[in-house]
Amino acid sequence: MTDCAGFFAYRPYPPGSQLSGVSTHDGRPAVRCLIQFVVDPPRGASGSVSRVQVHARFSRRWNPGRIWSTTDPDAHDAADPDAPNPQSVVLLKKARRPLDLDFVDDYIYDLHEDKFIDDSGNVVRPEQILESVYVRHCRTCNWRFLIRWKADSAIKWSIRHSVWGGQDAAMWLLLNLYDVELQDKDLRSPFHKYKPGEFRRVTEKPDERSQFFGFQTSRKSFFTNLVIVAAACSFIYLGGFRTGIIRAIYNNTALTTAALVLCFLLADLIGPWLLVRIICLLSKLRVAATFLTRKVHV
């Protein structure tokens, strides 16, 4: 390593593990654990404490770089002397892969004391750090850890898709079921944070309120509000209030009609207001939901 203070080293996986049997044609380990040990410059002009970054990664001998593309990371040239032999190719497909781990806040180096200190305040030697990182990296192949990891992955996947899908669904409902539009229709970033002021009713002029019966001129809003009011009445009727609602309708038709008109107007006002707030809230959560950090406990 020439661009920072530190070093890197390869270490074979423990004997008896599935990955230890993956070898090249001449018997060398085809996959290994790559450990990188980096000491950052001291913080501040007169600082004496440096952050220590340690990385443990699953490394392929025939392709030692970190894989970022969507192509098959195990693809190789059969004639490559560093490629796995045919038996190892089959074994590698079935073997559990350890996770790449980054320890960026677990250790520091005190320049004046010439000591490495872990996050618990204990003094540790560099070889202890390397051993701890290696062991924790290998433990991620344990089936108990994998169950917890996949369960956590499912939760985070659900959160991510709920935020993205919820905002897209709310935006579709707002723009297609109500006469609402974005003031600025230019292409926005997927992580744009919306504000209520960016939405306006099409049937009203800027900075002016709608008329009391303005909703009757909108076909989309009329149908949407009618469905909402009908659903609310059906819910009240099927929810055990049949006698009360039927008596109210037949005893006083005038008040019932006024109540329905009021509910119609409330649906026309509250529906868009609620959808706009949902869109604004979810747009603020998109970045956090997309880049959820995960701390590995092994």
N, C-alpha and C positions, 0 to 999 in steps of 0.2 A: 504494500500500500504506500503510494508515493504522494498522495494528496492530503494526507492527514497523519496524525500521530497514532500509530496502532499497527495491527498485523491481522492476518487471516490464516486459518489453518483448516485442513480437512481431517475428519475423523470417521472411521468406518462405523457402521451400525453394529449394535451388540451381537455377538455370536449367538446363533440359535433363532434370531429374528428372521422374518420373511425377507427383509431387505438385505440381510447379510448374504443371502444366497444369490443375489443379482450380481453377476460378474461379467467381465469381458471375455473374449475368446482365449486370451492367455492367462485367465484366472485372477485378474486384478478386480477390486471392487468397482462396479460400474456406477453405483450411487453411493454418495457419502454425505455426511453432515458438514456443511460449511459454516464455520464460526468466525465471525468478524469482531474484532476488539478495537474500539476507537475511543481515544481520549480527546475530547473537545478542548479548544483553547480556554484558559481561565476567563471567568466572567468579570467584566469590569477592567479598568486600566490597571488597578493594583490588586486584582483578585487573586486568590490562591486556591480556589476550588474549581475543579473542572468536572463536567458531566461525562460519565463513561457510558458509551453506547455499545451494547453487545447484541449481535444478531446471529441467530441459528437458523439455517435454511437447508432445505432438501435440495441437494445439488446432483446433477447428472454429469458424469464424466464427459460424455459426448456433446453435451450442451450445457456448459457450466454457468452461463448467464441466467439472470432472473427472467422468468417467462412472463411477458405482459400481453402477448397477442392471444387471439382466440384459436390459433392453430394447435394441433396436437403437440404438446410439449415433449412427448416420448418419441416423436418421429425421428428417425435416424437413417443414416446410410449403412447398409449391411457391410460395406467394405471398410468402414471406419474402424481402425484398431481399438478405439475407445468405446465403440458401441457394444451393447450387451449381446451375448450369444443367444441363439434361438430359444434355449430352455429358460434363460433369464427373462426374455421378452414375455413369455407366458406367465412366469412368476410375478413379474413386475405389474402386470395388468390386474392380478388378483390381490396383490399385497396392499395393506393399508399404508397410506402415506402420512408422514408426520407433518404438522403445520409449521409454517415459517413463523418464527417468533422474534419480536423486536423488544429488547429491554433497554429503554431509553431513560427511564426515571428510577431505576433500581439501584444504581451504583454511582458514586462520586469518587474523585481523587483529590486528596488534600496535598497540595504541592509542598507546603511548609513542613507538614508532618510526614510526608512521603508515605501515605497510607491510602488504601482503598477502603471505602466504607459503604455498606449496603443500606437499604432503605429503613432498616431497623436500628441503625446506629452502630452495628457491629463491624469491627475491623476484619477484613477478609483479604486473602492472598489472591493474586491473579489466577492461579491454578484452581482455586476453589470456585471462582467465578465461572471459569470455563467448564468445570465439571458440573456445576449446578445448571448452567444453561443447556449443556448437552443432555443431562438427565431429563430435564423438563421438556426438551424438544422430543425426546424419544417417548416420553409418557403420553404424548398426544396420539399415539397409535393405540393406546389402551381402549378397549371397547366401552368401558364405563365413561371415560372422558368423551368418546365419540357420541354416546347417547346424549350427554349433557350439551355437547357442542351443537348437535343437529337440532335438539329441542330449542336451544337459544337462537339458532339460525332461522328456524321456522317462525319464532316470535318476531324477530327483527324483519324477516321477509313480510310478515303480515302487516307490521307497522308501516313499512316502506310503501307497500302497495295500497294500503288503506289511505295513506296521506295523498299519494299521487292520484290514485283512482278516485278518491273522494273529491278532490279539487276538480278533476276533469269532469266528473259526473255533475257536480254542483254548477260548474260553468255551463255545461250543456243544457241543464234544466233552466238556468236563468236566461240564457240567450234564445232558447227555443220555445219556452213556455210562457215567457213574459216579454213585453215590449221594452226590453232593456238592452243597451248596447254600451260598448266601451268607447269612451270619448276619443282615445287615441288608438287607432286600429293597427298601428305599426307592429311588426313582428317583435315579440318580447322574448327575453331569455326564459328558459324553463324554470329558472330560480327567481323569477321576478316576484317581488313582494307587492301584492295588490293593496290598494287603499280604497275605501268606500267612495272617495271623490272621483275615481276613475270610471264609475258606472253612472248612467243616467237613463231616465225613462225616455223612450222615443216619442211618446205622445205629448210630452210637455216641453216647453222651451227652457233653455238653460236658466237657472236661478228663479224659476217660477214653479209654483205648486200646481198639482193636477186639480181639475174640477171634481166636485163630489161624485158626479156620475160619469167622470171621464173614462172609467173602465168599460163602459158599454160600447165605446167606439173601437175597442181592441178585440179582435176575434180570438187571438191567442190567449190573452189574459181572461177573457170571458169564459172560454172553455176550461181553462186550468182552474179558475176559481170555482166554477160550477162543480167540477169533479171533487175539489177539496171540501166544499160545503156538503155535497151528497155523501162523501165518505164520512164526514163528521156526524151527519144525521144518522147514517147507517150504524156507526159505532155506538151512538147513544141508544138507538133502538135495540140493537142486538146485545148491548151491554146490560140489559136488565131493567131499562127505564121505559119499557114499551107503554105501560099504562099512563105514566106521567106525560110523555111526549104526545101521545094520541089525544089525551084529554086537553092538553094545552092547545093543540091545533084546532080541535073542534069547538072549544069553549070561547076562543077569542081569535078569530081569523086575522083581524087587523094587527094585533100585536105580534102574532106569529109571522106575518109577512114582513113587518118592520124588523123583527129579529133576524130573519133570513137575509134581508138586504144588508143589515149591519154586519152579519157574518161574511157576506159576500165582499163587502168593502174591506173588512179586516184581512180577509184572505188575500185581497189584491195588494194591500200595503205590507202585511207581515211576511208574505211569501218571498218577494224579492229582497226585502230587508234581511231576512234570515239567510238566504242563499249568498248574498253579498258578504255578510259577516263570516260565513263558513269558508268562502273562497279566500278571504283575506287572512283568516287564521291558518288555514292549511298551507297557503303560500309561504307563510313565515316558518312553517315546520318542515318544508321540503328539504332544505339543506341538512338539517339535523337528522331527518329520517333517512336521507341518502347515505350520509357518512357517519353511521353509528359506529362508535368505537367499541371494541371488545377487549376486555382484560381476561387473559387466559389464567385459570387457576389449576395448576397441576402439581 
